[in-house]
Amino acid sequence: MAKPRIFISSTYYDLKNVRADLERYIRECGYEPVLNERGNIPYGSEKKLEEYCYKEIELCDVLLSIIGGRFGSSAEEAPYSISQKELKTALELGKPAYIFVEKNVLAEFRTFEKNKDVEGIQYVAVDDPRVYQFLGEILALPINNPVAPFETSADVIRYLKEQWAGLFQRLLQEASRQKEYRLIENMESMTTTLKQLVTFLSAEKTKGDQAIRDILLSNHPIFDQIRKLLDIPYRIFFTNLDEFEAWIKARNFESVGEEHWDEDDVMEWLSTHRKKQWLFKIAKDVFDEDGRLRIFTPEEWKPELVRLEVSDPTPDASDFTPSDDDIPF
């Protein structure tokens, strides 16, 4: 069963105990914590270590940003630290982010706001004014910037319990309304189809056959099946194999060579995501000899013409668990 992956972002040495408590709580919830000191981030040799942290955030579902008084290691992108850049990456990707700031840091931030243009001033709660400069950026964001103060890890855990309980309750409500949503969606689709049919046949009587073909193509049953299999919220449309190839490659699927197909008459595309392999299959008969999408009515369509198989990938990398001395920040 898939587990939500929670990325814990902070400086390490000053917040080591908070990170450990959060890791324990996340595991108790049945979720998967992602911490660089536990070897959860696979590092390679092609890029700088920090780039692999940002890449891992793309594969996580939620980011917890814990901001204390230490600036930490500088990121390649000045004037930010690595932990600050992690939060910026999550926000740019639209990931849910929970931001926690130590109470004494948040309290002194008001002093910083009044004195940020004063040279030589020293602050008690932070080791670098750039901590406050970044905090000012976060608080100025129009969305996705709720900031919660904390003194101990218990404060953070208490806040997360309330937030996640609220999300779960909302999910249950939305799930109970799915049948209503589907019914409305189907009615809207049928209404649109009928309107198109009337408009085409009324305006182009001499092209009735082509008009009906265009309507059937725009409402091809393959589009609805692909949308459901890949959990896509928007409408899908293509008219030939080349257009479909371009669309599915944009979703990080790669074409499987014909010699590796499981069946001679079934084309395949493969993607690896969230530690799973997603194998997408379409029967060759769906397209004609010129690669154009064949017309199927709902009665003629067979669901087995399009399939999705999800499996665990073959391991291809060794585990890596760095010691405290190996931690980059």
C-alpha positions as CSV (number, residue, x, y, z in Angstrom):
1,M,0.0,0.0,0.0
2,A,1.3,3.4,-0.9
3,K,2.4,5.6,2.0
4,P,2.6,9.4,2.1
5,R,6.3,10.5,2.0
6,I,7.1,13.3,4.4
7,F,10.3,15.3,3.8
8,I,11.8,16.8,7.0
9,S,13.8,19.9,6.2
10,S,15.9,21.8,8.7
11,T,19.4,22.5,9.8
12,Y,20.8,19.4,11.5
13,Y,22.9,19.8,14.6
14,D,20.8,22.4,16.4
15,L,17.5,20.6,15.6
16,K,18.7,17.0,15.8
17,N,16.3,16.0,18.6
18,V,13.3,17.6,16.9
19,R,14.0,15.7,13.7
20,A,14.3,12.4,15.6
21,D,11.0,13.0,17.4
22,L,9.2,13.9,14.1
23,E,10.7,10.8,12.4
24,R,9.3,8.6,15.2
25,Y,5.9,10.3,15.1
26,I,5.6,10.0,11.2
27,R,6.5,6.3,11.4
28,E,3.9,5.7,14.1
29,C,1.3,7.3,11.8
30,G,2.2,4.7,9.1
31,Y,3.9,7.3,6.8
32,E,7.4,7.3,5.4
33,P,9.8,10.0,6.8
34,V,12.5,11.2,4.5
35,L,15.7,12.5,6.2
36,N,19.1,13.0,4.7
37,E,20.9,11.7,7.8
38,R,19.1,8.4,7.5
39,G,20.3,7.7,4.0
40,N,16.8,8.3,2.6
41,I,18.1,10.5,-0.2
42,P,20.1,8.7,-2.9
43,Y,23.2,10.7,-3.8
44,G,24.9,10.4,-7.2
45,S,28.2,11.6,-8.6
46,E,26.9,13.8,-11.4
47,K,25.5,16.8,-9.4
48,K,26.2,18.5,-6.1
49,L,24.8,16.9,-3.0
50,E,22.2,19.6,-2.4
51,E,20.7,19.0,-5.9
52,Y,19.7,15.5,-5.0
53,C,17.9,16.8,-1.9
54,Y,15.8,19.1,-4.2
55,K,15.2,16.3,-6.6
56,E,13.9,14.0,-3.8
57,I,11.3,16.7,-2.8
58,E,9.7,16.1,-6.2
59,L,9.0,12.5,-5.1
60,C,7.6,13.5,-1.7
61,D,4.0,14.4,-0.8
62,V,4.5,16.8,2.1
63,L,7.4,18.9,3.4
64,L,7.9,19.9,7.0
65,S,10.2,22.9,7.3
66,I,11.6,23.5,10.8
67,I,13.3,26.9,11.1
68,G,15.6,27.5,14.1
69,G,18.3,30.1,14.9
70,R,21.0,28.5,12.8
71,F,21.5,29.4,9.1
72,G,23.3,26.2,8.1
73,S,25.2,25.5,5.0
74,S,24.9,28.0,2.1
75,A,23.2,26.8,-1.0
76,E,24.6,27.4,-4.5
77,E,21.8,29.9,-5.1
78,A,22.7,32.9,-2.9
79,P,21.6,34.2,-0.4
80,Y,19.8,31.0,0.7
81,S,20.9,28.1,2.9
82,I,20.2,24.5,1.7
83,S,17.3,24.1,4.1
84,Q,15.8,27.4,2.9
85,K,16.2,26.3,-0.7
86,E,14.4,23.0,0.1
87,L,11.4,24.9,1.3
88,K,11.5,27.2,-1.8
89,T,11.6,24.1,-4.0
90,A,8.5,22.5,-2.3
91,L,6.6,25.8,-2.7
92,E,7.5,26.1,-6.4
93,L,6.4,22.6,-7.0
94,G,3.1,23.3,-5.2
95,K,3.7,20.7,-2.5
96,P,1.9,21.0,0.8
97,A,4.4,22.6,3.2
98,Y,4.1,23.0,7.0
99,I,6.4,25.7,8.3
100,F,7.5,25.8,12.0
101,V,9.6,28.6,13.5
102,E,11.1,28.6,17.0
103,K,9.3,31.0,19.3
104,N,12.3,33.0,20.3
105,V,13.3,33.4,16.6
106,L,9.8,34.5,15.6
107,A,9.6,37.0,18.5
108,E,12.9,38.6,17.6
109,F,11.8,38.8,13.9
110,R,9.7,41.9,14.8
111,T,12.9,43.6,16.1
112,F,14.6,42.7,12.8
113,E,11.9,44.3,10.8
114,K,12.3,47.6,12.5
115,N,16.2,47.5,12.4
116,K,17.0,45.6,9.1
117,D,18.5,48.8,7.6
118,V,20.7,49.4,10.6
119,E,24.3,48.2,10.0
120,G,26.2,46.2,12.6
121,I,23.3,45.2,14.7
122,Q,23.6,41.8,16.3
123,Y,20.7,39.4,17.0
124,V,20.4,37.0,19.9
125,A,18.1,34.3,18.5
126,V,19.9,33.7,15.2
127,D,23.5,33.3,14.1
128,D,22.9,35.1,10.7
129,P,20.4,37.8,9.7
130,R,19.7,35.9,6.5
131,V,17.4,33.7,8.6
132,Y,15.2,36.7,9.2
133,Q,15.4,37.8,5.6
134,F,14.1,34.5,4.4
135,L,11.4,34.4,7.1
136,G,10.3,37.8,5.8
137,E,10.0,36.3,2.2
138,I,7.9,33.4,3.5
139,L,5.5,35.6,5.6
140,A,5.0,37.8,2.5
141,L,3.8,35.0,0.3
142,P,0.1,35.3,-0.7
143,I,-0.6,31.5,-0.3
144,N,0.9,28.4,1.2
145,N,2.6,30.3,4.0
146,P,1.0,29.3,7.4
147,V,3.8,29.6,10.0
148,A,3.4,28.0,13.4
149,P,5.7,28.8,16.4
150,F,7.1,26.0,18.5
151,E,9.2,25.5,21.6
152,T,9.5,21.7,21.6
153,S,8.9,18.9,19.2
154,A,5.6,18.2,21.1
155,D,4.2,21.5,19.8
156,V,5.0,20.5,16.2
157,I,3.5,17.1,16.6
158,R,0.3,18.5,18.3
159,Y,-0.1,20.9,15.3
160,L,0.4,18.1,12.8
161,K,-2.1,15.9,14.5
162,E,-4.8,18.5,14.2
163,Q,-3.9,19.4,10.6
164,W,-3.8,15.8,9.3
165,A,-7.0,14.9,11.2
166,G,-8.7,17.8,9.3
167,L,-7.3,16.6,6.0
168,F,-8.6,13.1,6.6
169,Q,-12.1,14.3,7.5
170,R,-12.2,16.4,4.3
171,L,-11.1,13.4,2.3
172,L,-13.9,11.3,3.7
173,Q,-16.4,13.9,2.8
174,E,-15.1,14.3,-0.7
175,A,-15.1,10.5,-1.2
176,S,-18.7,10.2,-0.1
177,R,-19.6,12.7,-2.9
178,Q,-17.7,11.0,-5.7
179,K,-20.8,9.3,-7.1
180,E,-22.5,12.7,-7.3
181,Y,-19.5,14.2,-9.1
182,R,-19.4,11.3,-11.6
183,L,-23.1,11.5,-12.3
184,I,-22.9,15.3,-13.0
185,E,-19.7,14.8,-15.1
186,N,-21.4,12.1,-17.2
187,M,-24.5,14.2,-17.7
188,E,-22.4,17.2,-18.8
189,S,-20.5,15.0,-21.2
190,M,-23.7,13.6,-22.7
191,T,-25.2,17.1,-23.0
192,T,-22.1,18.4,-24.8
193,T,-22.2,15.5,-27.2
194,L,-25.8,16.0,-28.1
195,K,-25.3,19.8,-28.6
196,Q,-22.3,19.0,-30.9
197,L,-24.4,16.5,-32.9
198,V,-27.3,19.0,-33.4
199,T,-24.9,21.8,-34.3
200,F,-22.9,19.8,-36.8
201,L,-25.8,18.2,-38.6
202,S,-27.8,21.4,-38.7
203,A,-25.0,23.6,-40.1
204,E,-23.3,21.0,-42.3
205,K,-26.0,18.8,-43.8
206,T,-23.9,17.9,-46.8
207,K,-21.1,16.6,-44.4
208,G,-23.2,14.6,-42.0
209,D,-21.1,11.5,-42.1
210,Q,-17.9,13.5,-41.4
211,A,-19.6,15.5,-38.6
212,I,-20.7,12.3,-36.8
213,R,-17.2,10.9,-37.2
214,D,-15.7,14.1,-35.6
215,I,-18.1,13.9,-32.7
216,L,-17.4,10.2,-32.1
217,L,-13.6,10.9,-32.2
218,S,-13.9,13.8,-29.7
219,N,-15.8,11.5,-27.3
220,H,-13.7,8.4,-28.0
221,P,-14.0,5.9,-25.0
222,I,-10.2,5.6,-24.8
223,F,-9.9,9.2,-23.4
224,D,-12.1,8.5,-20.4
225,Q,-10.4,5.2,-19.7
226,I,-6.9,6.7,-19.8
227,R,-8.0,9.5,-17.6
228,K,-9.2,7.1,-15.0
229,L,-6.3,4.7,-15.1
230,L,-3.7,7.5,-14.7
231,D,-5.9,9.6,-12.4
232,I,-5.8,12.7,-14.7
233,P,-8.1,15.6,-13.7
234,Y,-8.2,17.2,-17.2
235,R,-9.7,16.2,-20.6
236,I,-7.5,14.2,-22.9
237,F,-7.5,14.3,-26.7
238,F,-5.3,12.9,-29.5
239,T,-6.0,11.8,-33.1
240,N,-3.1,9.5,-33.9
241,L,-0.2,7.5,-32.4
242,D,2.4,10.3,-32.7
243,E,0.2,12.7,-30.7
244,F,-0.4,10.1,-28.0
245,E,3.4,9.4,-27.9
246,A,4.2,13.1,-27.3
247,W,1.5,13.3,-24.6
248,I,2.5,10.2,-22.6
249,K,6.2,11.1,-22.8
250,A,5.4,14.5,-21.3
251,R,4.1,12.5,-18.3
252,N,7.5,10.8,-17.9
253,F,6.7,7.5,-19.7
254,E,9.3,6.1,-22.0
255,S,8.5,3.9,-25.0
256,V,9.4,0.2,-24.6
257,G,11.1,-1.4,-27.6
258,E,9.0,-3.8,-29.6
259,E,11.4,-6.7,-28.8
260,H,10.6,-6.3,-25.1
261,W,6.8,-6.2,-25.4
262,D,4.9,-8.9,-23.3
263,E,2.6,-9.4,-26.3
264,D,3.3,-8.9,-30.0
265,D,0.2,-6.9,-30.6
266,V,0.3,-4.7,-27.5
267,M,2.4,-1.5,-27.4
268,E,4.1,-0.5,-24.0
269,W,5.3,2.6,-22.2
270,L,7.2,2.5,-18.9
271,S,7.6,5.0,-16.0
272,T,9.2,4.7,-12.6
273,H,7.6,6.9,-9.9
274,R,7.3,6.7,-6.2
275,K,9.4,3.5,-6.1
276,K,6.9,1.7,-8.4
277,Q,7.1,0.7,-12.1
278,W,4.0,1.8,-14.1
279,L,3.6,-0.2,-17.3
280,F,1.0,1.3,-19.7
281,K,-0.3,-0.9,-22.5
282,I,-2.4,-0.2,-25.6
283,A,-3.4,-2.8,-28.2
284,K,-2.1,-2.0,-31.7
285,D,-5.6,-2.4,-33.1
286,V,-6.6,0.8,-31.4
287,F,-4.7,2.6,-34.3
288,D,-5.0,1.9,-38.0
289,E,-2.1,1.1,-40.3
290,D,-1.3,4.8,-40.7
291,G,-1.3,5.4,-37.0
292,R,-4.6,7.1,-36.8
293,L,-7.0,6.5,-33.9
294,R,-9.7,4.1,-34.9
295,I,-13.3,5.1,-34.2
296,F,-15.1,3.0,-31.5
297,T,-18.6,3.5,-30.2
298,P,-19.0,2.9,-26.4
299,E,-20.7,-0.5,-27.4
300,E,-17.7,-1.5,-29.5
301,W,-15.0,-0.5,-27.0
302,K,-13.3,-3.2,-24.9
303,P,-11.6,-2.0,-21.6
304,E,-8.8,-4.7,-22.1
305,L,-7.5,-2.7,-25.1
306,V,-5.9,-0.2,-22.6
307,R,-4.3,-1.5,-19.4
308,L,-2.1,-0.2,-16.6
309,E,0.2,-2.6,-14.6
310,V,1.9,-1.3,-11.4
311,S,4.8,-3.3,-9.9
312,D,7.8,-3.0,-7.7
313,P,11.0,-2.2,-9.7
314,T,14.1,-4.3,-9.6
315,P,16.6,-2.9,-7.1
316,D,19.5,-1.3,-8.8
317,A,21.2,0.8,-6.1
318,S,22.9,-0.1,-2.8
319,D,21.8,1.4,0.4
320,F,23.7,4.4,1.8
321,T,23.6,5.5,5.4
322,P,26.0,8.4,6.2
323,S,27.4,9.0,9.6
324,D,26.9,12.4,11.4
325,D,30.3,13.5,10.0
326,D,29.2,12.8,6.5
327,I,26.0,15.0,6.7
328,P,26.4,17.9,4.2
329,F,24.4,20.4,6.3
